[in-house]
């Protein structure tokens, strides 16, 4: 919030924050920090700002509820500072805020306008840290040797100003986190360069021809002059990383004026020719390439580029890939060979392919991977094909297999292409940087989600003799699948399904002989039986990591999503279940969203599952909805997909399915809800739509998986007090305690303890938990548990310890020793909760004696040099009761027993030396 706003944030000339992904990311981090501040740092949240933060707000008097004095349109908080000034004051449209506590409350009241409020606050308070801490503290954030300044400043400040120092450390840590996040985002970007832009423009110009079938009307640069670095933008604009400016005229929308920069492409204010200074302002979001921008603005372009998928392959080209030409030339001079002969020589071809790859020419610019997927090869560059794996059984590049159904077929299959036959459709989907060293995933998303499935090496037999007979049998069947008519195709599909397709050898046998391409092509026919057979096979083999990646690389996910519009319910159910298996990595999930799959999957949820009796047709509807929920569950691991599900109306439909009586329906529905509950909009909807009652009811199920997802959803939603009260109202606390008996199921235990922890924030719930003997059970779980369970258990014990009677219970059950033992761990979230629990227990003299005996005070003190500011703050608060209750040492020094006096004095001396040593260490860090 200090130097991050000046160094990393992007401002307009008028002093406003630009609408860029970087700024949006910064705003979200600041919002998250403010929202959590009061709950994580209650003492620092009460600190009164040196000057109030003031800005023009969208809130009005009616938005404020309790804790405020409302007079007409003016609002004042009940809380006031030492001079009697309200900590929050609203005089429309200006609001004045003097503490983080009130700032957190205001942000909560803003509801869906939270981000706008944070943006307005930062825009009108360019130096918020100066107003919060005062000039002397805030200036330290601008210096590199901040810790030295903190040490010298902390020696000078009075004891009552120590809270200011703690608040300063928290803000400094937040500022560093913001800067580090920005640096990571910048490092993770795949920037454009003049050569890549030029190649894309040439590809677009080729789409301007074709008469009535053309995709674009015209594409032109605003300047014909090209600088030596390949840029066309003026030098003063090149300093801002801009490359060139384009004027593109689509067939269905108005003319687009586009800026191409190293950070991406975006619409500008209307630069029609060189020299116009008024049009450089950004007028849209930033896209990673021209194709993505055009697809988002021109439906005609998005629709027709996919239709030219293979037609462009027939265009003449004299600059084909060198090693591909060599392979094709060799094959053209040979007689036709049988499938068996091709299969025997496939490994030799792989070695030839690798040798030719090594002999390739120098690296040139390549078009964007999305254009490669359209089959368009730039005439001014070479594509680099991935080397064939030694164990791969795929047929060589350039072989196109066409499958035709018999005369009775209603339609024809489209051309069957192998993965390597299309330029750019490489199985790894990785390109090289200009340095030619670091692989970059061109499909990486700007969201925070991580790749669940890393590239995994295949576990293959060392020789063909190690392969089981099923491998060769399936390969023969796939060959029949390629050349058979309609009847033979149906019979062959049935024969393939007779094998154990969950076995990896059988899965890879289908892929190695080119069976995936055939199965995907079958989805584009008009034969329902063939589609059903193909989907049943794809549904099973897509459990394999390599298989599902290959399906996405071939564009098979788009074909599967088209089936979601089919009137045949069996087809829709199979397609949705296959998507559920494939969409387990982020590129697949993004493909589902970009091609409209989220809306289609949400539509599948529209059924009435809780009727007493269902007709056969209604049962199919329920099965379709179940499969749709499975697919949404997989897709919901992406933040952007969660928002897409919400916008498509998925929350209401999921809430209706939550009333189903069938566990196989409830598991994916609750799984999706608990996954989405990480977003505040979903938590509010779960509370307001009455879903808490259904979640509590399903906690009593006998299905461990369903119980786990219900508890996890409550865990995420119980941050809100109203949700905690609803769980108690619907008698959900007792089922949560009963789940603690299932200690062998660690995932269920983690969810249950997490829900208990969050519910115990309300003291009314703690009183109920005491009736069910929950504390005794929780203390027993403080040992021999994974960290994800311990974090929740200790958090709950810390909340229970706020009640004096429970402190004795914790001691009697042996909980003090267990808590002290956990102080030696390294998990920061666990340390925050442990120090809080130890501090709460230390207010009891008997507990303090045990803590002192176990050397707990030293362990807590040592955490002051932990790199985490949260751990430091929690440890500092825990030390307060420890030091306070150690005062009897002073009284012992006045004893008549000289030996006792000497021992007490030595103890005090050692504590003082230890304190000085650790203070120096903390200030150094």
N, C-alpha and C positions, 0 to 999 in steps of 0.2 A: 504493500500500500504506500510505500515511500518511493524509493528509487525505481521500483518496478513500473510505476505509473509514468515516470519520465523516460526511462530507458526502453521499456518493452511495449508500452501502450502506443497506439497509433492515433494521433489527433489530427483533426482538420484545421484549416487556417482560421476558422471561426471559433476554435476552442472546444469543439465537440469530439467525442470519441467516434472514430470511423466504424462502419458496420463490417468488420473483418473477423474471420475465425479466431485470430489471436486475441482481439479485444473481447470477443464473446467468451472465450475460455478464461480470460482474466476476471471478467465480471462474475462468472459462475463460481470461480474459486473464492473471490471476495464475499459473494453471497453466502457460500457454504460456511466460510469462516465466521461471518456475523451471526448466522442462524444458530450455530453450535456454541457460540462463545459463552452465553449465559449458563448453559448446562454444564459446560466443561470447566469454566473458570468463574464461578459465582462471585468470589471475592473481588477479582479484577473487574468484573462487569459492573460493579457499583461505583467504580472510580469516576469522579466527576471530571469532565473534559476541561482543559484550560480555557477553551473558547467553544461555544456551541457550533455544531455542524448545521448549516442552514441551506435549504434548497426549495425549489418549487415542487410541491408534491401533488399527486393526483388524488390523494385521500381527502375525504371530507369528514365532517363531524359525526355523521351517522356510522362511519366505519369503526369508531372507537366504542368499546363496550364498557366494562367495569374498569376500576382503578383510574378513572379520568373524570375531571369536572368539565361538563359540557355546557356552554352558554351560547345559544344561537349557533353561529358557525365556528366559534372559537373553542379550543380544547386545551386543557392543562392537566398534567399528570398529578396524582396525589403525592408522589415522591418529589421532594425538593432538596436543593443543596443547602450548605451551611448558611448561605445568605438568604434563604427563603425563595429562591428562584425555582420554578418547576423544571424538572429534568427533561420534560417534553412539552412543547407549546406549539399549537397550531393556530396561525392567523392566516386563513386562506389567501393566496395559495402557498404561503411560506410556512415551513415547519422548522422548529429549532429543537435539536437533540443534544443532551449533555452527558449521556452515559451509554455504554454498550448494552446495558440492560434494557434501556428504553429503545435503543436502536434495533435490538433483536425483536422486541415486541412489535415495533412499527413494521418491520419486514414481514413478520408473520401476518399482520393485519392486511398487508398489501395483497396477499393471496396470489393471483396469477400475474400481478404487476410487480412482483418482487424485483425482477431484473431491471425493469425500467426505473424503479426507485433507486437502486444501487447506482445505476448509470447517471441519473440526475444528481445524486449526492456527490459522486466523484467529479462530475463535470463542473459543479459549482463550488467544490472544495478541492482545488487542485493540489493542495498540501494538507490532507486530512490529519497526518501525524503531527504536524505543527499545532493544529488546533486541539488535538487530543492530549498531547504530552507537554506542549510548550516548546519554545524555540531551542532551549538548551538540550533537551533530550532528542528532539527530532533531528537536529543537525548531525547527530552521531550516525544516523542511518545512512547519511550521504558519504561517510568516510570509510576507507577500506579497513583500517585497524580499529574496528568498532569495539572489540573486546577490551582493548587497552583503555579506551575512553570510558567504557562501562565501569572498569575497575576503579579508575580515578574518580569518576562521578559518584560511585556507590560509597566511597570512603567519606565523601563530603556531605551527602544528603542526610537528612534527619531520619530518625527511626520511623516517624509517621509517613515518610515518603518512600518507604521500601516497596509499598504496593505499586507505586509509579514505576520503580525499577523492574518489577515483575511484569507489569503491563508492557513496558518497553521491550523486554526480552521476547514476549509473545509476538509483538508486532514485528520485531526484527526477524524472528523465525518465519513468520508469515511472508514477509517481504522476500526473504531468500527462497522460500518455496515457490513463490510466483515467478521469480526470475529463472529458477531451475526448470520449471514447467515450460516456460517460453523457450528456453534453450533446447529442451528435448523436442519440442514441436518443430522448431526450426531445423534441427539436425535430422528429423525424420521425414522432412519433405523431399519429394523428388521434383526438383526445379526444371523448368523448361529452358531451352537454349535456342538460339536463332535457327540452327539447323533443323531441330525438331519441329519448330513452328513452320518453317519453309516446307517441309515434307507434308505436314498436315494441310497447308494451304493448297499445295499441288494436288493432293487427293481430293480436296473439296472442289477444285476447278474441274476435275474429271467428272464430278457428279452434276455439273451444270449443263452437260450435253445430254442428248437423248430425246429432244423434242418434248412431247407432252408428258413423257415418262421421267423427265428430269426431276431431280430432287431439290436443286437450288437454281435460282435464276442467274445470279452472278456473284462473283467473289473478286474483290480487288483491294490492293493496298492504297493507303492515302498518299504514299510517297514512293516514287520509283527509284530514289537514290538509296544505295546500299553502302553502309560504312564497311571498313575493313574487318570489323568484328562480326559482320552479318546482320547487324541491327539496322532498322530503318527509322527508329525514333530519333528525334533531335538529341544532341549530346546532353542538354540539361535535363531531358527526360530519361535518358539512359542512366543518369546518376541515381534515378529512382527505380532502377532495375526494369524499366520498360523496354520492350524489344521492337514492337511495331504496332500499327493501327490498321484495322481492316474495316471494310464496308461490305456486308454480306446481305444479299436480298433473297430471303426465303420465298417459297411459292405460296405460303398461306398466312404470313404475318408481315408486319411492316419492316422496313429496312433496319438492320442491326448495325450499330457502331461499336466495335470491339477493340479493347486494348489487350495486347499480349505481353505479359511480363514473366519474369523468372518465377514468380510465385503462382502463376496461373493466368487465366483469361477471365475478363469481365466486361460488361457493357459500360461504355463511357457516356458522357453527356451529349455526344454527337459530333465527333471529329470527322468532318467530311473531306477535308484536304489539309495538306501540311501548313502549319503556321497558325491554326486556330487555337488560341489559348484558353477559350472558355469551356471547352468540352472535355478536359482531361479528368474531371471529377468522376469518381466511381459511381455507377448507377445500378449495380446489382451485386449479388454474391460472387465470390471468386470460384471458378471451376478449374478442374485440373487440366482440361484440354478443350479444344474447339468442338469436338464431337459431343462431349457432355453438355456444353452450353447450348448447342443447337438443338439437341434432343429435349432439353428442358423448355425451350422457347418455341420450337416448331414441331407440332404433332405430325405434320406431313413428313418432315425429315426423319423423325424417330420411326415412323411406320415404314417408310420406303427404303431406308438403309438396310433393314433386316431382310427385305424382299430381294435385295441384290446379293444376298449372302454368297452364292456360288456362281452367279452369272458372270461376275467380273473375272473369274478365273480363266475364262476363255479369251480374254483380251490378249493380243500379241505382246510379248515382252522379250527383248533381246538381252536383258540383264538379269537373268534368273540366277538362282544361287548356284555357285560353281559345283559344289559336291553333289547337289541334287541332279544337275544335268549329267554328271558323269554316271551316276547310278542308272538314270533313265536310258542313256545311250547304250550302256552295257546290256540292258534288258531287251532293248528293241532289236538287237542283233541276235537274239537267242530264240529258239523255238519255244512254243507254249509248254509250260511245265505243269505237272499235276500239283495239287495242294501238298501232297506228302513230300515231293521233291523241294518245294519252296520252304517247307517247314524244316527240312534237314539243313538247308543252306542259310537259314536265317541268321545263325550266329556268325557265319563267315561274312555276311553282309554287314552285320554290326561292326565287325573289325574294320572292314573297308570304309564304312561311314566315319569311324573315329579317325582313321588315317587321313581321310580327305578333309575332315574338319580342321585338323592341325595345319593343313596346307592352305587354309583359306586366306583371302587377301586382307588388307588393312581394314580397321574398324571405321565405319561411316555412320552418319546419323540414321536413326531408325524412326519410323512413324510410331505414334502412340499405340500401345497394345490393343486398344479398342478397335483401331482401324485395321490392325492385323487380323482381328477376329472376323472382320467383314470380308477377308480374302483379298484386300487391296495391298499390293506391294509397290512401294515407291520406286520409280524408275531411277532415282538418283541415290539409292542406297542399297546395301545388301542386308538381308535378314540372316540371323544366325540361328540355325536349328540346333536343338539339343541333341547331344550324342545319344545314340541308341544304347540302352542297357544291354550288357552282355547276356543277361538271362532273358531278355524280352523276346517274345514270340510274335510281335506285331509285324505285319507285312511292310515292305519298304515304302519310303516316301514316293508319292506320285502315283501309286496304284489306287485306282478308283473302282470300287466294286458296286455294281448296280443290281438291286434285287427287284424283281417284278413278280407280282402275284399272277395267278392263273386267270383264265378268261372270265371266271365267275366273280372276280374281285370287283368291288365297287370303285376302287381308286388305285392309284399307283404309288409306290414308295418313291421318295425322292432319292437322289444319288447318295450312295453310302461312302462316306469319306473316312479314312483312318485319321487318327489324331494328328499324326505328323504330316499329313498331306496338305494341310492348310497352313500357310505361313503365319507364324505368331501363335498358333494354337499348340503351344508346347506344354508338355505335361507339368513342368515345374513352374511355369508362368513367371519366370524371373528374367530380368534383363541385366546387362552390365552397365556400370557407370562409365563415363568417359575414360576413367583410369583403367577400366577393364579388370577391376579386382573385387570390389564389394558387390555382392548380389543384392538387388533391391526388388521388393515386391511391388509391382505397379498397381496392385489392387488395394494397397494399404489404405485404411480409413483414418480420418482425422479424429474419430472418437477414441475414448479411453479404453475401449475393450481390447483385450489381448487375444492372441491366437491360441485357442485351446489345443489344437493339434499341430504340433511342429512336424516338419518333414521327417519321416521315419524311414530308416533303411529297411528294405524288404528282406525278410528272412527266406531265402530261397535255397533249395538243395544245390550242392556243389556240382552235381552232374545230372544229366537227364535220367540216368539209371535209378536215381533216388526218388523219382516222381512216382506216385501211386498210379494204378491203372485207371482210376477215375479221371485223372487229369487228361489222359489221352482219349478216353471215351467221350468226355465232354467236348474236347476239341473237334472230334469227328462230327458230333451232333451239330456244333455251331457251323461247320462247313456245309452240312445239309441245309441248315437254316438260311444260308446265303443263296443257295441255288434252287431251293424247292418252291413249288407253287403254294397256293393258299392252303390246301389240305395238308400238304407235307409240312408246312410251317406250323400249323396248329398241333400236329402230332409230335413234331420235334420239340416244341415248347413244353408239351406235357412230359416228354421223356427227360428233358433237362431238369424239370421240377422234381423228378423222382430221386435225384441225387441230394445229398446233404449239402445244400447251398450255404449253410452257416460255417462250413469247413473252409479254411483259407485256401487250400489247394484247389478246390472246386471254383472258388471265386476268381482266383488268378488265372485259372485255365480259360474261363470265359473271356477275360480281358486280353490275355496274351495272343489269342487267335483272332482278335478283332470282333469278338461277340458283342461288346458294348455298343459299337457303332450300329450293328444290326438291330439290337434291342431298342435303341433310341430311334432309329428310322421307322421301326414298326409302330411307334407311337404317332406317327404322322400319316398312317393309313386310315382307311375308313372301316376297317374290320374290327369290330368290338372285341371278338374273341382273341384276336392277335394282340390287341392292346392290353387286355386283361392278363394274358399269359406273359407278355413282356414285363408289365408292371409287377406281377407276382415275383418274377425273377429279380428284377431291379430292387424291389423292396428288401429282399434277403441279402443280396450281395452288397448292397450299399452300407451294410454294417462295417465293411472293410474301409480303412482310411484311404488307401490308394485308389480304391474303386470310386468312392464318392468324389475325390478330387478329380479323377479322370472324367466323371460325368459332368462336372461343372466346366472343365476345360473344353469339352466337346460341345457345349451349349445344350446339353441334355436337360438341364434344369428348366430352361424356357419351354421345351416341348412338354415336360411334365406339367408345368403350370397351366398350359393351354387346356389340358384335360380337365382342370378344375371347373371349366365352364360347360363341361359335357352334361347332357341330361341323364346319362347313365350313372346311377348312384354308386354302383360297384366300382366304376372307373374313378369317380371322384374320391372315394374312400382310399383306394389303393394309391392314387397319385398323392394325396395328402400325407399318407403314412410314409411314402418314399421320400417326400420332401422333409419329413421329420428326421429321417435318417441322414439325408445328405446335408442338411443345414446345420451341421455341427461345427463348422468353422466359419470365420467371419466373412470370407469372400462369397461363400454360398448364401449366407444370410443377406448380404448386401444385394446379391443378384435377385433374390426373392423380392426384396423391397423395390428395387429399381424397375422391375418388370411387372409391377402391380400385383404381386403374389399375396401381399398382406391383406389387401381388400378382399381378394377372392377367398382367402382362408377364413377371414372373419365372417363372410357370408355363409360359410358352411356351418357355422355355429347356430344358425337360426332354426331351432327345432323346439319341441315341447317334450323334455325327457322325463318328466315326473308324473305322467299319467299312470293310472292304476293298471290299465291294459293297453297294449299297443298293437296296432295292426302290423302286418308284414311290411307295409310301405313305411310306417312310422318307425319301425325298428331299423330299417335301412337309413332313415334320416338321422336317428340317434348314432348309428355307427359312423356315418359321414361326419357328424359333429364331433365325435370322439377323435377321429383321425385328424380333423381340422385343429382341434385343441392340441393334439400331439405336435403338429407342425408349428403352431404358434408358440408352443413351449420351447422348441428348439430355436425359433427365430427371436424369441424375447430376450435372449442373452445379449442382444445388441441394443444399445441405448436408443438409437434412431428408430429401430423397429418397435420398441415400446411406445414411442410417441406415435408411430404410424398405426399401431393397433388401437391406441386410444382415439385417434382421429377417425378411424374407420368404424367406431362404435362398438369396439370389442369389449369394453368394460361391462356394459349392460348385458350383453349376451353371455359373457362369462359368469356374471352374477346369477343369471337365470339358470344356467347349467349347474351352478353350485348347489342347487336344490335337488339334483338328481339323486336317485336311490342306488345307483350302480357305481361301485368302486372303480371299475375300469374307466368310467367317464370322469369321476371326481379327481382321480390322481393327476391326469394332464391339466385339468381345469385349475385345481389348486396349485399345481406346479407352476403354471403360467402366472397366476396371480401373485404367488410369493416371489417369483423372479421379478415381476414388474413392480412389486411393492417397494423396491429401492427408490422409485420415483415418488415425489410428494403428491403429484396429481392422482396417482393410483391409491396412495394411502388415504387420501381424503375421500376418494370415491368408495373404497372398501368400507369406510366408516359410515358415510352418508347413505349408501345404497343398502345398508342392512346386512352386509356380508359377514360381519363379526359373529353374528348369531349362528350362521351356517358353519363358519370355521370352528366355533366352539363345539357345536353339535358333532362335527366330524372328528373332533379330538377323541371322542368315545368309540371310534371305530376299532375294529380288531386288526386293521391293516396298518402295519408299521410305517410303510411308505406314505400312506395318506396322513397318518398322524404327524409324521415328520414335516411334511409340507405345510400342514395347518399350523403347527407350532412355529415354523419358520416365518409364515405370513404374520402371525401375531407378534413375533419377535420384532419384525421390521415396522409394524404399524403401531406398536405400543409406545413409541416415542411420544405420542400425543396423549394427553391426560384423558380426553373424552373416550379414546379407544380403551385405555386401561379401565376406566369405569364401566364400559360396556362389557368387557371380559368378565368383570366381577358380577355385573348385573345378570349376565346369562350363565352364571355358575361355571365359569371356565377355569377357575383357579385350581379346583380339586383335580380335574383331569390332567392338568399340567403337572401337578405334584405326583400323580400316579405314574406318569411316564418316567419319572426318575428311577423307578424300579427296573427299567429295561436298560441297565448299564452296559450290557454287551453290545448294543447297537449304538455306536459312537455318534453317528450322524443324527439319529433321533435324540440322543442325549444332549448333543450340542444345541439342537433346535429348542428342546424343552427348557433347558437351563437358560438359554437366551431369552425366551419368552417370560420365564419367571423373573429374571433380572429386570427386564424393562417394566414388567407389571409391578414389581416391588418398589418402584420409584414413588408410587402412591402409598402413603402410610396406611390407608384404609385396606389396601390389598395385603400389606404386611400382616395386619391383624388377622385377616382371614387365613393367610399362609400359616400363622402360628397355630391355628386350630387344627391344621392338617399335619403338624410336625414337620414342616418343610425344612426348617433350619437345621434340624439334626441330620436329615438326609443330605442336605447340601454340604455340611461340614465333612461328612464321610466321603464326599466326592473330591475333596481337596488334594488327594494323593492318587498317583497312578492313573492319571487321565491325560489325554492329549491336550495341547495348549488351547485349541479352539473351545474345548469344554471348560478348561480351567478359567479362561478369561470371563466366561459367563457366570460360572459358579462363584468366583471371587467377587465379581460385580454385584451379584445378588447378596452375598454375605455382607458386603459393605453397606448395602441399603438396609438390610435387617439390623445391622449394628447401630443404626441411628436411634433405635429404641433401647433405653438402658437395660431392661430386663433381658434382652437378647444377648447382651455382652457377656453376661454370666453363663448363658447357655452355650455360647461359642467356646468359652473357657472350659466348661465341664466336659464338652465333647472333644476336647483336644484340638480345637481349631486354631488356637494361638500359635502353637508350634508349627502347624502346617502352613499358616500364613507367613511366618518368619522364614521358613525354609524356601518359600517361593520368591523371597526378595533377592535371591542370588541368580534369578533367571535373566534372560536377555530379551524376551518378547516385550516390546514397549507397551502394547495395550494391556498385557497382563500386569506389568509393573505399575501402571497407572491405577489399576483397580486394587492391586495388593496394598500399595501405600495408602490408598484411601481407606481400605478396610482396617489396616493396622492403626492408622490415626484415629479412626472411630473407636476401636477397641481400647486404645491407650488412655482414653478418658476415665476408664475404670482402674482404680489403684491396684486391684488384684491382677488384672490383665497386664498392667504396666510392669509389675514385678516379674512376670513371666517373660515379657518382651525384653526387659533389661537383662534377665538371666541368660536368655538365648542370644545375647549380643545383637538384638534387633535394632537398637538405636543407631549403632555404628553402620549397620547395613542400610538403613534408611538414609542416613547422612551421606553415605557413599554414592547414593543415587543422585545427589545434587550435581554430580559431574557427568551424568548421562547425557548423550547428545540430543535427546528429545526434550523439547521445552515442556511438553505435557508431563513427562516423568519428573522433570525438575520441579515444576509447580506443585504436583501432587505430593512429592516427597517433602517439599518445604512445608506444606500444610500439615502433613503427618507428624513433622518434628515438633510442631507447636504443643500438642498435648503431651508428647514424650518429655520435652524439656520442663514443661509446667509441673508434671507429676514427679519429676526427679528432685524437687526442692527439699524433700526430707534429708538429703545429703548435707545440706547446710546446717540443719538442726542437729544432725549427728556430730558435726564438728564441735558443738558446744557440750558434748558429753563429758563426764568426769573421767571416763576411761581413756587414758592417753593413747593406747593402742588403737581404739576405735576412732579417736580424733585423727590420728596419723593416716589411717586407712581412708577415711572420708576425704581428707584434704588431698591425698594423692589421687583419689578418684576424680575430684573436681579439676585438679591440675591436668590430668590426662584428657578429660572431656574438652577442656579449653584448648589444649594443644591440638587435639583432633579436629575441633571446630575450625581453628585458624588454618590448619592444613587443607581442609576440604573447601573452605571458602576461597582460598587461593586457587585451588584446582577448578572450582566452578567458574570463577571469574576468568580464568585462563581459557576455558572452553567456551 
